Amino acid sequence: MIKVVGLRKSFGGQPVLRGLDLEVPDGSITVIIGRSGGGKSVFLKHLLGLLRPDSGRIEVDGVDLAGLSGRALEEVRKRYGVVFQGGALFDSMSCRENVAFPLREKSRLSRDEITARVDVALERVGLAGIGDKYPDEVSGGMRKRVAIARALVTEPPIIFFDEPTTGLDPVLVNTIHRLILDLHRQSHFTAVMVSHEIPEVFELADRVGMLHEGRIVEIGPPAAIQSSQNPIVRQFIRGEPDIES
């Protein structure tokens, strides 16, 4: 389980996270929604250990990331897979080389073992046979699939998704969401996703949390969030404009 308690972070005296609390159960898909600029990416960077909190705790299976650095932090990160916004593929590498990258960096597998793992990962995301192509030779949807294959190839128990469907049309958004759901059913990884895809994420998530002004103002099953009486949540999921605007 991932457990976040009282997480606070400010930049230049401007608070971004204001005592955020969150629990992510093992094997669940938890999606964090909220307005642009509301701290979702800052929160995700804390979970990845890229930022240190001003105060609060971030526990992964009982280990507080805030107190770790160097090799100890890297040991926790070995349990992570990450799908970055936009995919973040290396343009100078083929799709196969992109997927192989974390294995070459973090494992002691032989070249043949890495090749076999990569081929399986590409096949799992429906991209068997495209490994030799480069990112600029495949479609946007395929690049997202390559990024997901790269996150899966080390078989991590925890995967973070940072706006994994940004820039895709509605059909591809649903395709990628179905792919993530199918892979989750196969591997039972714990997932934390930051997304703005409303209402599509309600078909994907086990739990949805609304981040507003640096705090999780409500979290629960998708049906509970969709029927929420909290005016902040209702306004966001319905796409209603601010009264003053």
N, C-alpha and C positions, 0 to 999 in steps of 0.2 A: 504493500500500500504506500501511496504518497500522501503525506500529511503536511499541510502548510498551516502555520499558526502565527497570527499577528504580524504578517509580513509588511514591512514598511520600507519605502524607498523614495528619496527625493533627489532632484537634480537642480543645482543652483538655488536651493531653498524652496523649490517648487515641488510639493508632494505629488507623487504619481500613484504609489501604492500606500494605502492608509489603514493598515491593519487587516490585511486580507487573510481569511481563513478558508481552507478547502481540504477535503479528504477525497482521495481517488481510490476506490476499492480495487483490489487485484482482479484482473481479467475484465474490467469494465471499459467502455468507451465514454469518456467524459468530454463534453464539448463546452468550451467557454465562448460565450457570445458577448457583444457589447459594441458600443460606438467606436468609430475610428478615433485614435488618439486617447483612448480611455485606459491604456495601460496593459492591454493584452500581450503585446510583444515583449514589453518589459517584464511581465510576469513569466512568460515562457523562458526568457533568458535567465531568470533566476532559477527555474527548474533545471535548466541545462548547466547551471554552474558558471555561466558567462558573466553574471553580475552577482555581487555580494549585497545582501540586504543591509539596510541601516540598523534594523532590528527585526526580531522574529526568527522562526525556525522553518526549515524545509527538510523534512525527514523522508528518506527513501528506505523502506524496511527498517526503520528505527535509527538510521544513521543521519545526522544533521549535516547537510551539505555546507552550511555556513561556516562550519569549523574545519572544513577540509581544504587542502591545496595540493598542488604537485601530484605525486604518484597516487596518493589516497583518493583524490578527486577523479583522476583518470580511471581508477578501478571501478568507481561508481558509473562513470560514463560508458564503460565497456558494456554495461547492461542496457544502454540506450540505442535506439535507432531514431533518426531525425529526418523528416521530410520537410525541407525548407520551402518557404514561399518562392514560387517561380522555379522550383526544382533544384537550382544551384548546381547544375551539372558542369563538368569541365569541358569546355568546347574543344580543347585539343586532344581529348580522349574519346575513343569509341564508346558506344553504350556499354559494351562488355567491360571495358577498362574502368568506366565510371562505377559500375556495380562491384567490380573486384576491388576497388580502392580501399574500403575499410578492412577487407580481409588481408590485403597486403600490408596495411599499416599496423594492424592490431593482432594478427594471428600468426601462427607458425606453420600454417598449412603449406603443403607442397604446391607447385604450379598446377599439377593435374587435379589436385583436390580443390583448389580455388576455381579452376575452370568448370569443374563439375558443379560446385555450389552456385556459381554464377549462372550457368545454364538452367539449373532448376529454378532459381529466383526469377529469371526472365520468363520462363515458361509459366510460372505461377501467376504472373501479371499479364499473361496473354501476349508475350512478345518473343516467343521462340523464333529464332532465325534472323533477328535484326541486330544481333550483338555487334556486328562489324560496322554498322552504320554509325555516323557521328550525330550529335544532338541536332545540328542544323539540317540534317537530312531526314528528320522524322517530324511528325506533327506535334503540336503542343500537347495533345492528350497522351501521345506516346512518351514524350519527355517526362510527363508527370508519372507515368507508369515506371519508367526507368528509375526515377527518384524513389519511388516506393520500393522497387526491387532492391535498390542499394540499401535502404533502411532495413529491409528484411533479411538481407543475405547473411548477417552475423547471428541470426535467430535471437534477437534481443527480447527480453521479457517486457520491456517498456518502449513504446514508440510515441514520439511527439510529432504532431502534424501542425505546421504553421501555415494556415490559409492554403491548404493543398489544392484548391480548385480555382484560385485566383486567375482571371483571364480566360477561363473556359466558358463556352456557351452552355445553356441550360442542359442540353442533352449530355454533354461530356461531364458536367458537374454530377449528374445522377449516375453516370457510368463509373466515374471514379469513386463515388460514395458506395456504390454496390460492390465494387472491387475491394475497397477497404473492409466492408462488412463481411464479405466472403472470406477474405484472408484472416480476419479476426476470428471467425467461426472455426477456421482450420487450426490456428496457432494459439488462440486464447491469450494474446498479449494484452497488457494494460495500455490503453491509449489515452492521451490527452491531446485534444485538438482545439486550436483557435480558429474560429470561422465566423464569417458574416453571412453565410448562405442560409437565409431564412425563406421559406420553411423547410428546405431540404434536409437540414441537419436533424430535424425531429424524427426522420425515418432511420437515422443512423445511430443516434446516441442512446446509451443507457441512462445517462444523466446529463442535464444541461444546466450550466451555471451562468447567471447574468452578472457581468462585471460592470460596475458603475461607480465612477468617482473613486476608484482605488479599492473598492470592496466588492465581494460577492454578495449582492443584495438578495438573491434567491437562487436556490439550486434544488433540483428534483427530477423525477422522470419527465420525459417530453410532454406527456399529456397534462401533467400538473403545471408545467411552465406555460403551455399554450392556453390553459384556463386560468392563469394567475390573475389575481385581483390587484396586484401591485401595479400602480399606474406607470412606473418606470418601465417595468417589463412589458406591460400591455402596449405602451407607446412604441417600444422598440420593435417588437415582433409584428406589429401591425404597420410599421413604417409611417406612423403619424408624425407630422411636423410639430416642432415646438410651438406652443401657443403664441409666444412673442414673435415668431417668425411669420 
